[in-house]
Amino acid sequence: MIALSLAEIASVVGGQTYDIPDPQVRVTGPVVIDSRKVEAGSLFAAFVGERVDGHDYARDVVDKGAVAVLASRPVGVPAIVVDDVQAALGALARHVVERLGATLVALTGSAGKTSTKDLIAQVLRRKAETVFTPGSFNNEIGLPLTALSATDATRFLVLEMGARGIGHIRYLTGLTPPKVGVVLNVGTAHIGEFGGREQIAQAKGELVEALPAEGTAILNADDPLVKAMASRTKAKVLFFGESAEADVRAENVRLTENGQPAFSLHTPTGCSEVTLRLYGEHHVSNALAAAAVAHDLGMSVSEIALALSEAGTLSRWRMEVTERPDGVTIVNDAYNANPESMRAALRALVAMGKGRRTWAVLGHMAELGDESLAEHDAVGRLAVRLNVSKLVAVGGREASWLQLGAYNEGSWGEESVHVSDTQAAIDLLRSELRPGDVVLVKASRSVGLESLAQALLEGFENGGDAR
């Protein structure tokens, strides 16, 4: 974080200082909420969780070098006490970004946010110092923490914004007002909480409504609900996609023999060839969004194409491809899942597995509400239509719907199987995998299938080829 005195922080957040001998002592380290991440000069924000109360770690973090604790009650060590720690964290983030003078780029969408954010960051840091959301730290706590990690050298701040209801993104943009806003797509993720795609579009569009007149809204021309958001902003609009109407578009899209997308990138200033290191054709849209941001911020098409072609996966468990020494390839995409990302991952699996046996090891997709049965059934059916060799559905009721969809679509019988838990899936795969097989592992985060992917790599760590 940029260096601020405790007195200044207290003034910004409207807090009272307790047990602070010198209010001019400055916070020079990161703002953290995990006591294990405290460094010398840190500010520790104490949250009360379901199982852990951060206030209980106040003495420990100060002993580790924290300058003070941002707390909701006195804790017997240097502290700034506020009524609401989350609100105070947000106010501090707003103060910091106003002082920085960096360009804030915010993005949202139903699928692909984290992968696209990682691409944008890797492209922009070719131009100047860039800070970006780690993983999918995209909520009311994670977003301020990301903003607070910026320093005086930061020129671009790339922020992923998630939403679970109307008003969430409006709140986040109030904390960190963006100049560039990207909306990727409107799908069915969290549809059970929103109530429908129109409501999801209403929530996602809050991002472009927050942009200033001198800002830029970057919208997906291939998604009608996103394209329509152009009417909701006073900012300049830049479209991306494969549509002929897109300002930044892809032509001649194809997949390499490894399942990596290649295409011709067209921008208003020229054309250049791109071959991504990522897997799956769905990353083309993500790359175009990143290219549109970079174009808007002054990068040439050749610079953008080179940066995209060299960009890798920065966040764990998102199409994370590892080839074991015995030739089995594990695709760990277990961080999260929704119908759109499931379909994209299955298509990527088939592209990667040409001439090889393919396994789709899938768990349930959460927060689909009344659409859950139909969506799980549809994913199972798609696996059959794509000629995936084996489907292993892991878990309870929703997993049984996946398997039933596959069975009803193609009468697979022994080619699709429903197992009750992760261990059963591990046992099955260990007994039946053979050299050359490609295994996709994917489910909602709550299922925890990343442990299954890791178990399939155990004993191969020293010889595996992580791509």
C-alpha positions as CSV (number, residue, x, y, z in Angstrom):
1,M,0.0,0.0,0.0
2,I,1.1,3.6,-0.4
3,A,2.5,4.8,2.9
4,L,-0.1,6.4,5.2
5,S,0.1,7.4,8.9
6,L,-2.2,5.8,11.4
7,A,-3.7,9.3,12.1
8,E,-4.5,9.7,8.4
9,I,-6.1,6.3,8.2
10,A,-8.2,7.0,11.2
11,S,-9.4,10.2,9.7
12,V,-10.2,8.5,6.4
13,V,-12.2,5.7,8.0
14,G,-13.8,7.7,10.7
15,G,-12.2,5.6,13.5
16,Q,-10.9,6.2,17.0
17,T,-7.3,5.4,17.9
18,Y,-6.5,3.2,20.9
19,D,-3.2,2.3,22.4
20,I,-1.2,4.1,19.7
21,P,1.8,5.9,21.2
22,D,2.6,7.7,18.0
23,P,-0.3,8.4,15.5
24,Q,2.3,9.5,12.9
25,V,3.7,6.0,12.5
26,R,3.1,4.9,9.0
27,V,1.6,1.7,7.5
28,T,4.2,0.7,4.8
29,G,3.3,-2.9,4.4
30,P,0.2,-4.7,3.0
31,V,-3.3,-4.6,4.4
32,V,-4.2,-8.1,5.3
33,I,-7.1,-10.1,6.8
34,D,-5.1,-13.3,7.3
35,S,-2.8,-13.2,10.3
36,R,-0.4,-15.6,8.6
37,K,0.2,-13.0,5.9
38,V,1.3,-10.2,8.2
39,E,4.6,-8.5,7.3
40,A,6.5,-5.7,8.9
41,G,4.6,-2.5,8.5
42,S,1.2,-4.2,7.8
43,L,-2.3,-3.1,8.8
44,F,-4.4,-6.1,10.0
45,A,-8.1,-5.9,9.4
46,A,-9.9,-8.0,12.0
47,F,-13.1,-9.6,10.8
48,V,-15.5,-11.7,12.8
49,G,-16.2,-14.9,10.8
50,E,-18.4,-17.9,11.5
51,R,-15.6,-19.8,13.1
52,V,-12.8,-17.4,13.6
53,D,-12.6,-13.9,15.2
54,G,-9.7,-11.9,13.8
55,H,-9.6,-9.8,17.0
56,D,-8.3,-12.8,18.8
57,Y,-5.1,-12.6,16.8
58,A,-4.4,-8.9,17.5
59,R,-1.5,-9.5,19.9
60,D,0.0,-12.1,17.5
61,V,0.0,-9.8,14.4
62,V,1.5,-6.9,16.3
63,D,4.3,-9.2,17.5
64,K,4.8,-10.2,13.9
65,G,5.3,-6.6,12.8
66,A,1.8,-5.2,12.1
67,V,1.7,-1.5,12.9
68,A,-1.9,-1.6,14.0
69,V,-5.2,-3.5,13.9
70,L,-8.3,-2.1,12.1
71,A,-10.9,-3.4,14.6
72,S,-14.5,-3.1,15.8
73,R,-13.4,-3.0,19.4
74,P,-10.3,-2.2,21.4
75,V,-7.9,-5.1,21.5
76,G,-5.1,-4.1,23.9
77,V,-2.6,-3.3,21.1
78,P,-2.4,-0.4,18.7
79,A,-5.8,-0.2,16.9
80,I,-8.1,2.0,14.9
81,V,-11.6,1.2,16.0
82,V,-14.5,1.6,13.7
83,D,-18.2,0.6,13.7
84,D,-17.9,-1.5,10.6
85,V,-14.5,-3.0,9.5
86,Q,-15.7,-3.8,6.0
87,A,-17.0,-0.3,5.4
88,A,-13.8,1.1,6.7
89,L,-11.7,-1.1,4.4
90,G,-13.8,0.2,1.5
91,A,-13.4,3.8,2.5
92,L,-9.6,3.3,2.8
93,A,-9.5,1.7,-0.7
94,R,-11.4,4.6,-2.2
95,H,-9.0,7.1,-0.6
96,V,-6.0,5.2,-1.9
97,V,-7.2,4.9,-5.5
98,E,-8.1,8.6,-5.6
99,R,-4.5,9.4,-4.6
100,L,-2.9,7.0,-7.0
101,G,-3.9,8.5,-10.3
102,A,-3.8,5.0,-11.8
103,T,-6.2,3.9,-14.6
104,L,-8.7,1.5,-13.1
105,V,-10.0,-1.3,-15.3
106,A,-12.9,-3.3,-14.0
107,L,-14.5,-6.4,-15.5
108,T,-17.5,-8.6,-14.8
109,G,-19.4,-11.4,-16.5
110,S,-21.0,-14.8,-15.8
111,A,-18.0,-16.8,-17.0
112,G,-14.4,-16.3,-17.7
113,K,-13.8,-13.3,-15.4
114,T,-10.7,-14.6,-13.7
115,S,-9.0,-15.9,-16.9
116,T,-9.7,-12.6,-18.7
117,K,-8.5,-10.6,-15.8
118,D,-5.3,-12.5,-15.8
119,L,-4.9,-11.9,-19.6
120,I,-5.6,-8.2,-19.2
121,A,-3.0,-7.9,-16.5
122,Q,-0.3,-9.8,-18.4
123,V,-0.9,-7.6,-21.5
124,L,-0.9,-4.3,-19.6
125,R,2.1,-4.9,-17.5
126,R,4.1,-4.9,-20.8
127,K,3.2,-1.2,-20.9
128,A,3.5,-0.1,-17.2
129,E,3.3,-1.3,-13.6
130,T,0.1,-3.3,-13.1
131,V,-1.7,-4.5,-10.0
132,F,-4.6,-7.0,-10.4
133,T,-7.0,-9.1,-8.4
134,P,-5.3,-12.3,-7.2
135,G,-7.4,-15.4,-8.1
136,S,-11.0,-14.5,-7.9
137,F,-10.8,-12.1,-4.9
138,N,-13.7,-10.1,-6.3
139,N,-16.1,-9.3,-3.5
140,E,-16.7,-6.6,-1.0
141,I,-13.5,-7.6,1.0
142,G,-11.3,-8.9,-1.8
143,L,-11.7,-5.9,-4.1
144,P,-10.6,-3.3,-1.5
145,L,-7.6,-5.5,-0.5
146,T,-6.5,-5.6,-4.1
147,A,-6.8,-1.9,-4.5
148,L,-4.9,-1.3,-1.3
149,S,-2.0,-3.4,-2.6
150,A,-1.2,-0.8,-5.2
151,T,1.8,1.5,-4.7
152,D,2.9,4.9,-6.0
153,A,4.4,3.0,-9.0
154,T,1.1,1.5,-10.1
155,R,-0.2,2.7,-13.4
156,F,-2.9,0.2,-14.1
157,L,-5.2,-1.5,-11.5
158,V,-7.2,-4.4,-13.0
159,L,-10.2,-5.4,-10.8
160,E,-12.5,-8.4,-11.2
161,M,-16.0,-7.7,-9.9
162,G,-18.4,-10.4,-8.9
163,A,-22.1,-10.1,-8.1
164,R,-24.7,-12.2,-6.4
165,G,-27.5,-9.7,-6.7
166,I,-28.7,-6.3,-7.9
167,G,-26.6,-3.5,-6.4
168,H,-23.5,-5.5,-5.7
169,I,-21.4,-4.1,-8.6
170,R,-22.8,-0.6,-8.0
171,Y,-21.4,-0.9,-4.5
172,L,-18.0,-2.1,-5.7
173,T,-17.7,0.6,-8.4
174,G,-18.4,3.1,-5.6
175,L,-15.3,1.8,-3.8
176,T,-13.0,1.7,-6.8
177,P,-14.5,3.9,-9.7
178,P,-13.3,2.4,-13.0
179,K,-12.4,4.3,-16.1
180,V,-12.6,1.2,-18.3
181,G,-15.3,-1.3,-17.8
182,V,-15.5,-4.7,-19.4
183,V,-18.6,-7.0,-19.6
184,L,-17.8,-10.4,-20.9
185,N,-21.2,-12.3,-21.0
186,V,-24.5,-12.9,-19.4
187,G,-25.0,-16.6,-18.6
188,T,-26.7,-18.7,-16.0
189,A,-24.1,-18.7,-13.2
190,H,-26.0,-17.9,-10.0
191,I,-29.3,-17.8,-11.8
192,G,-31.0,-19.4,-8.8
193,E,-30.0,-16.3,-6.8
194,F,-30.8,-13.7,-9.5
195,G,-34.0,-15.2,-10.8
196,G,-33.3,-15.0,-14.5
197,R,-30.8,-13.9,-17.2
198,E,-32.5,-10.5,-17.5
199,Q,-31.8,-9.8,-13.8
200,I,-28.2,-11.0,-14.3
201,A,-27.9,-8.5,-17.1
202,Q,-29.3,-5.7,-15.0
203,A,-26.7,-6.4,-12.3
204,K,-23.7,-6.8,-14.7
205,G,-24.7,-3.6,-16.5
206,E,-24.2,-1.6,-13.3
207,L,-20.5,-1.6,-14.3
208,V,-21.0,0.4,-17.5
209,E,-23.4,2.8,-15.7
210,A,-20.7,3.7,-13.3
211,L,-18.2,4.8,-16.1
212,P,-17.5,8.5,-16.6
213,A,-18.1,10.2,-19.9
214,E,-14.4,10.1,-20.6
215,G,-14.2,6.4,-19.9
216,T,-14.7,3.3,-22.1
217,A,-17.2,0.5,-22.0
218,I,-15.9,-2.7,-23.6
219,L,-18.8,-5.0,-24.5
220,N,-19.2,-8.4,-26.1
221,A,-20.8,-7.9,-29.5
222,D,-21.6,-11.7,-29.6
223,D,-23.8,-11.6,-26.6
224,P,-27.1,-9.7,-27.2
225,L,-27.7,-8.9,-23.5
226,V,-24.2,-7.4,-23.2
227,K,-24.4,-5.6,-26.5
228,A,-27.6,-3.9,-25.4
229,M,-25.7,-2.4,-22.4
230,A,-24.3,0.2,-24.8
231,S,-27.5,2.2,-24.1
232,R,-26.8,2.3,-20.4
233,T,-23.5,4.2,-20.4
234,K,-22.4,7.7,-21.2
235,A,-18.8,6.4,-21.9
236,K,-17.4,5.6,-25.3
237,V,-18.3,2.0,-26.4
238,L,-15.8,-0.5,-27.9
239,F,-17.2,-3.8,-29.0
240,F,-15.2,-7.1,-29.1
241,G,-16.1,-10.5,-30.5
242,E,-16.2,-12.6,-33.7
243,S,-19.1,-10.5,-35.1
244,A,-18.4,-8.3,-38.1
245,E,-19.7,-5.4,-35.9
246,A,-16.9,-5.8,-33.4
247,D,-14.2,-3.1,-33.3
248,V,-11.8,-5.7,-31.9
249,R,-12.5,-9.1,-33.5
250,A,-11.1,-12.5,-34.3
251,E,-11.1,-14.1,-37.7
252,N,-9.9,-17.5,-38.9
253,V,-10.3,-19.0,-35.4
254,R,-8.9,-22.5,-35.2
255,L,-7.4,-24.9,-32.7
256,T,-3.9,-26.3,-32.8
257,E,-3.4,-30.1,-32.4
258,N,-3.0,-29.5,-28.6
259,G,-6.3,-27.7,-28.4
260,Q,-4.9,-24.2,-28.1
261,P,-6.7,-21.4,-30.0
262,A,-5.2,-19.4,-32.8
263,F,-6.7,-16.6,-34.7
264,S,-6.2,-13.3,-36.6
265,L,-6.6,-10.4,-34.3
266,H,-8.1,-7.3,-35.9
267,T,-8.2,-3.9,-34.2
268,P,-8.9,-0.4,-35.6
269,T,-5.1,0.0,-36.0
270,G,-4.2,-3.2,-37.8
271,C,-4.1,-7.0,-37.7
272,S,-1.7,-9.6,-36.2
273,E,-1.7,-13.3,-35.6
274,V,-2.2,-14.8,-32.1
275,T,-1.7,-18.4,-30.8
276,L,-2.7,-18.7,-27.1
277,R,-0.9,-20.9,-24.6
278,L,-4.3,-21.5,-23.0
279,Y,-6.6,-24.4,-23.8
280,G,-10.1,-24.2,-25.4
281,E,-11.8,-22.1,-28.0
282,H,-13.7,-20.2,-25.3
283,H,-10.5,-18.3,-24.5
284,V,-10.7,-16.5,-27.8
285,S,-13.5,-14.2,-26.4
286,N,-11.4,-13.7,-23.2
287,A,-8.4,-12.7,-25.3
288,L,-10.4,-10.3,-27.4
289,A,-11.7,-8.6,-24.3
290,A,-8.1,-8.2,-23.1
291,A,-7.0,-6.9,-26.6
292,A,-9.8,-4.3,-26.6
293,V,-8.6,-3.0,-23.2
294,A,-5.0,-2.8,-24.4
295,H,-6.1,-1.1,-27.6
296,D,-8.1,1.5,-25.7
297,L,-5.1,2.2,-23.5
298,G,-2.8,2.8,-26.4
299,M,-1.0,-0.5,-27.2
300,S,-0.3,-1.4,-30.8
301,V,-1.8,-4.6,-32.3
302,S,1.6,-6.2,-32.6
303,E,2.4,-5.5,-28.9
304,I,-1.0,-6.9,-28.0
305,A,-0.7,-10.1,-30.1
306,L,2.8,-10.8,-28.7
307,A,1.6,-10.4,-25.1
308,L,-1.4,-12.6,-25.6
309,S,0.6,-15.3,-27.3
310,E,3.0,-15.4,-24.4
311,A,0.4,-15.1,-21.6
312,G,-0.2,-18.1,-19.3
313,T,-2.5,-19.3,-16.6
314,L,-1.9,-17.3,-13.4
315,S,-4.8,-18.6,-11.2
316,R,-5.0,-22.2,-9.9
317,W,-7.3,-24.9,-11.1
318,R,-8.5,-23.2,-14.3
319,M,-7.8,-25.4,-17.2
320,E,-4.5,-26.3,-15.5
321,V,-3.0,-28.9,-17.8
322,T,-0.4,-31.4,-16.5
323,E,0.9,-34.4,-18.4
324,R,2.1,-37.3,-16.3
325,P,5.2,-39.3,-17.3
326,D,3.0,-42.2,-18.3
327,G,1.2,-40.0,-20.9
328,V,-2.0,-39.4,-19.0
329,T,-3.0,-35.7,-19.2
330,I,-4.9,-34.2,-16.3
331,V,-6.9,-31.0,-16.9
332,N,-7.7,-29.4,-13.6
333,D,-10.6,-27.0,-14.1
334,A,-12.1,-27.6,-10.7
335,Y,-12.1,-24.0,-9.3
336,N,-15.7,-23.4,-10.3
337,A,-18.4,-24.4,-12.8
338,N,-21.6,-23.1,-14.4
339,P,-23.4,-24.4,-17.6
340,E,-21.4,-22.1,-19.9
341,S,-18.0,-23.0,-18.5
342,M,-18.9,-26.7,-18.4
343,R,-19.8,-26.7,-22.1
344,A,-16.6,-24.8,-22.9
345,A,-14.5,-27.2,-20.9
346,L,-16.0,-30.3,-22.5
347,R,-15.3,-28.9,-26.0
348,A,-11.7,-28.1,-25.0
349,L,-11.4,-31.7,-23.6
350,V,-12.5,-33.1,-27.0
351,A,-10.1,-30.8,-28.9
352,M,-7.2,-31.8,-26.7
353,G,-8.0,-35.5,-26.9
354,K,-8.2,-36.2,-30.6
355,G,-7.3,-39.8,-31.2
356,R,-7.1,-40.4,-27.4
357,R,-9.6,-41.6,-24.7
358,T,-11.2,-38.7,-23.0
359,W,-12.7,-38.7,-19.5
360,A,-15.0,-36.0,-18.1
361,V,-15.0,-36.2,-14.3
362,L,-17.8,-33.8,-13.3
363,G,-19.5,-32.7,-10.2
364,H,-22.6,-30.5,-9.6
365,M,-23.0,-26.9,-10.6
366,A,-24.3,-24.8,-7.7
367,E,-26.8,-22.0,-7.5
368,L,-28.9,-22.9,-10.5
369,G,-32.2,-22.9,-8.7
370,D,-35.2,-24.3,-10.7
371,E,-32.9,-24.7,-13.7
372,S,-30.6,-27.2,-12.0
373,L,-32.2,-30.4,-13.3
374,A,-32.4,-29.2,-16.9
375,E,-28.9,-27.8,-16.9
376,H,-27.2,-30.9,-15.4
377,D,-29.1,-33.1,-17.8
378,A,-28.0,-30.9,-20.7
379,V,-24.3,-31.2,-19.7
380,G,-24.6,-34.9,-19.6
381,R,-26.2,-35.1,-23.0
382,L,-23.5,-32.8,-24.4
383,A,-20.8,-35.1,-23.3
384,V,-22.4,-37.8,-25.4
385,R,-22.9,-35.6,-28.4
386,L,-19.2,-34.5,-28.3
387,N,-18.1,-38.2,-28.1
388,V,-16.4,-37.9,-24.8
389,S,-15.2,-41.5,-24.1
390,K,-16.1,-41.7,-20.4
391,L,-18.3,-39.6,-18.0
392,V,-17.8,-39.9,-14.3
393,A,-20.4,-38.0,-12.3
394,V,-19.3,-37.4,-8.8
395,G,-21.6,-36.6,-5.9
396,G,-25.3,-36.6,-5.0
397,R,-28.5,-35.8,-6.7
398,E,-27.1,-33.3,-9.2
399,A,-24.4,-35.7,-10.3
400,S,-27.0,-38.4,-10.9
401,W,-28.7,-35.9,-13.2
402,L,-25.5,-35.5,-15.2
403,Q,-25.2,-39.3,-15.5
404,L,-28.9,-39.8,-16.4
405,G,-28.7,-37.1,-19.1
406,A,-25.7,-38.9,-20.7
407,Y,-27.4,-42.3,-20.4
408,N,-30.7,-41.1,-22.0
409,E,-28.9,-39.3,-24.8
410,G,-26.8,-42.2,-25.9
411,S,-27.6,-45.3,-23.9
412,W,-24.0,-45.2,-22.8
413,G,-24.5,-47.8,-20.1
414,E,-21.0,-48.6,-18.8
415,E,-19.5,-45.5,-20.6
416,S,-21.2,-43.2,-18.0
417,V,-21.1,-43.8,-14.3
418,H,-22.3,-42.1,-11.1
419,V,-20.1,-42.4,-8.0
420,S,-21.0,-41.1,-4.6
421,D,-17.8,-39.2,-3.6
422,T,-14.3,-38.1,-4.6
423,Q,-12.6,-41.2,-3.2
424,A,-14.8,-43.5,-5.2
425,A,-13.9,-41.5,-8.4
426,I,-10.2,-41.7,-7.5
427,D,-10.3,-45.4,-7.0
428,L,-12.1,-45.9,-10.3
429,L,-9.7,-43.7,-12.3
430,R,-6.6,-45.2,-10.8
431,S,-7.8,-48.6,-11.8
432,E,-8.9,-47.8,-15.4
433,L,-6.7,-44.9,-16.7
434,R,-4.2,-45.9,-19.3
435,P,-1.4,-44.1,-21.1
436,G,-2.6,-41.4,-23.4
437,D,-5.9,-40.7,-21.7
438,V,-7.0,-37.1,-21.1
439,V,-9.0,-36.4,-18.0
440,L,-11.0,-33.2,-17.3
441,V,-11.9,-32.5,-13.7
442,K,-14.6,-29.8,-13.2
443,A,-17.3,-28.8,-10.7
444,S,-18.4,-26.0,-8.5
445,R,-16.0,-24.8,-5.9
446,S,-18.0,-26.3,-3.1
447,V,-17.4,-29.9,-4.4
448,G,-13.6,-29.7,-3.9
449,L,-12.7,-31.8,-7.0
450,E,-9.3,-30.1,-7.1
451,S,-8.3,-32.8,-4.5
452,L,-9.2,-35.5,-7.0
453,A,-7.0,-33.9,-9.7
454,Q,-4.2,-33.7,-7.2
455,A,-4.6,-37.3,-6.2
456,L,-4.3,-38.4,-9.8
457,L,-0.9,-36.6,-10.0
458,E,0.5,-38.0,-6.7
459,G,3.6,-39.9,-7.3
460,F,4.2,-38.1,-10.6
461,E,5.0,-34.6,-9.3
462,N,8.7,-34.8,-10.1
463,G,8.3,-36.0,-13.7
464,G,5.1,-34.3,-14.8
465,D,5.0,-31.7,-17.5
466,A,2.9,-28.7,-16.4
467,R,1.8,-26.7,-19.4
